[in-house]
Amino acid sequence: MKLWLNVREGAEYAGVCRDTIYTACERGELRHGRVSGRRKIILRPQWIDAWLERHAPDVQCGRTGSGTEVTS
């Protein structure tokens, strides 16, 4: 795995579209770096993982986001 990803690679890694990555960066939800001032956005895979974890549905302890039990 590469140490740094561009927006296209980050979107593929996260399974989202590029616009979602740009929006998350603009809102300050996704940690990122910029090359040449404001031109090129670069991302680390662990930053994307952390962002996805914060935005994943609550599935801990066998519960869904609605607070109901998950049954198999």
Secondary structure by P-SEA (a helix, b strand, c coil): ccccccaaaaaaaacccaaaaaaaaaaccccccccccccbbbbbaaaaaaaaaaaccccccccccccccccc
